[in-house]
């Protein structure tokens, strides 16, 4: 049976996605599940970033509350779609490609990530 996995960050924890991984040299890292679609993923994230900037402008312009909330819902839906794609890629590559104990650990990580996504809100 797998030991406890490292504590997962809660919703208030921020992660520096640009920070280098201290556990491995970049050349030694295996490809990620999203490596094949990295450009598409980054493009989606840039569009979402633009949507968030648009919401900031709406607040600055004191736009109608419901209009701002509608845009926030659109951003959340877009982020959920990105997250589901990442979960799918992770399951198909990182989990399915793992062997033995590592597969159990990665399955536990995957299910913890799904649990965090379902608890938000």
KOLMI-732287 format. One record per residue (C-alpha): residue in one letter; z, x, y negated. Coordinates in nm, 3 decimals. Layout:
N
resn | c3 | c1 | c2
A | Z | X | Y $
...
END
This chain:
121
resn | c3 | c1 | c2
X | 0.000 | 0.000 | 0.000 $
X | -0.085 | 0.128 | -0.345 $
X | 0.194 | 0.233 | -0.577 $
X | 0.243 | 0.070 | -0.912 $
X | -0.045 | 0.125 | -1.149 $
X | 0.020 | 0.272 | -1.491 $
X | 0.143 | 0.028 | -1.749 $
X | -0.143 | -0.158 | -1.911 $
X | -0.156 | -0.181 | -2.288 $
X | -0.051 | -0.516 | -2.425 $
X | -0.251 | -0.711 | -2.680 $
X | -0.077 | -0.533 | -2.969 $
X | -0.172 | -0.187 | -2.844 $
X | -0.476 | -0.024 | -2.994 $
X | -0.687 | 0.224 | -2.805 $
X | -0.887 | 0.495 | -2.977 $
X | -1.220 | 0.453 | -2.798 $
X | -1.361 | 0.762 | -2.968 $
X | -1.078 | 0.987 | -2.846 $
X | -1.180 | 1.230 | -2.572 $
X | -1.040 | 1.175 | -2.225 $
X | -0.772 | 1.441 | -2.186 $
X | -0.779 | 1.423 | -1.806 $
X | -1.129 | 1.555 | -1.748 $
X | -1.395 | 1.769 | -1.906 $
X | -1.679 | 1.543 | -2.032 $
X | -1.931 | 1.708 | -1.802 $
X | -1.704 | 1.645 | -1.503 $
X | -1.669 | 1.269 | -1.563 $
X | -1.859 | 1.043 | -1.326 $
X | -2.101 | 0.797 | -1.483 $
X | -1.937 | 0.472 | -1.589 $
X | -2.046 | 0.131 | -1.465 $
X | -2.201 | 0.059 | -1.803 $
X | -2.382 | 0.394 | -1.834 $
X | -2.723 | 0.242 | -1.755 $
X | -2.684 | -0.020 | -2.029 $
X | -2.485 | 0.186 | -2.278 $
X | -2.741 | 0.152 | -2.558 $
X | -2.755 | -0.226 | -2.513 $
X | -2.375 | -0.244 | -2.507 $
X | -2.344 | -0.038 | -2.825 $
X | -2.605 | -0.257 | -2.994 $
X | -2.406 | -0.571 | -2.910 $
X | -2.087 | -0.412 | -3.038 $
X | -2.256 | -0.319 | -3.365 $
X | -2.372 | -0.681 | -3.407 $
X | -2.017 | -0.800 | -3.345 $
X | -1.890 | -0.547 | -3.598 $
X | -2.136 | -0.693 | -3.849 $
X | -2.008 | -1.042 | -3.772 $
X | -1.651 | -0.929 | -3.841 $
X | -1.758 | -0.775 | -4.172 $
X | -1.923 | -1.109 | -4.252 $
X | -1.597 | -1.290 | -4.186 $
X | -1.420 | -1.048 | -4.420 $
X | -1.673 | -1.134 | -4.691 $
X | -1.622 | -1.505 | -4.625 $
X | -1.248 | -1.465 | -4.678 $
X | -1.309 | -1.260 | -4.992 $
X | -1.535 | -1.537 | -5.122 $
X | -1.272 | -1.799 | -5.025 $
X | -1.513 | -1.991 | -4.804 $
X | -1.410 | -2.316 | -4.634 $
X | -1.144 | -2.257 | -4.364 $
X | -1.336 | -2.428 | -4.086 $
X | -1.644 | -2.215 | -4.157 $
X | -1.433 | -1.899 | -4.123 $
X | -1.274 | -2.029 | -3.802 $
X | -1.619 | -2.110 | -3.662 $
X | -1.730 | -1.751 | -3.720 $
X | -1.410 | -1.617 | -3.563 $
X | -1.483 | -1.827 | -3.253 $
X | -1.834 | -1.684 | -3.241 $
X | -1.697 | -1.328 | -3.253 $
X | -1.445 | -1.406 | -2.978 $
X | -1.722 | -1.553 | -2.761 $
X | -1.940 | -1.247 | -2.819 $
X | -1.654 | -1.012 | -2.728 $
X | -1.578 | -1.219 | -2.416 $
X | -1.942 | -1.185 | -2.309 $
X | -1.926 | -0.808 | -2.354 $
X | -1.597 | -0.793 | -2.163 $
X | -1.734 | -0.999 | -1.874 $
X | -2.033 | -0.769 | -1.852 $
X | -1.804 | -0.467 | -1.839 $
X | -1.589 | -0.632 | -1.571 $
X | -1.901 | -0.705 | -1.368 $
X | -2.028 | -0.347 | -1.404 $
X | -1.684 | -0.212 | -1.314 $
X | -1.661 | -0.427 | -1.002 $
X | -2.011 | -0.335 | -0.886 $
X | -1.987 | 0.039 | -0.947 $
X | -1.637 | 0.175 | -1.000 $
X | -1.459 | -0.054 | -0.750 $
X | -1.733 | -0.100 | -0.490 $
X | -1.818 | 0.271 | -0.499 $
X | -1.459 | 0.385 | -0.450 $
X | -1.319 | 0.467 | -0.108 $
X | -0.985 | 0.417 | 0.060 $
X | -0.676 | 0.416 | -0.159 $
X | -0.882 | 0.459 | -0.475 $
X | -1.061 | 0.129 | -0.404 $
X | -0.726 | -0.051 | -0.385 $
X | -0.609 | 0.109 | -0.709 $
X | -0.931 | 0.017 | -0.889 $
X | -0.914 | -0.338 | -0.755 $
X | -0.559 | -0.364 | -0.892 $
X | -0.681 | -0.232 | -1.229 $
X | -0.966 | -0.482 | -1.232 $
X | -0.738 | -0.775 | -1.157 $
X | -0.490 | -0.661 | -1.426 $
X | -0.777 | -0.651 | -1.678 $
X | -0.887 | -1.002 | -1.578 $
X | -0.527 | -1.118 | -1.614 $
X | -0.505 | -0.973 | -1.965 $
X | -0.827 | -1.148 | -2.063 $
X | -0.702 | -1.482 | -1.934 $
X | -0.364 | -1.455 | -2.109 $
X | -0.499 | -1.393 | -2.457 $
X | -0.490 | -1.670 | -2.711 $
END
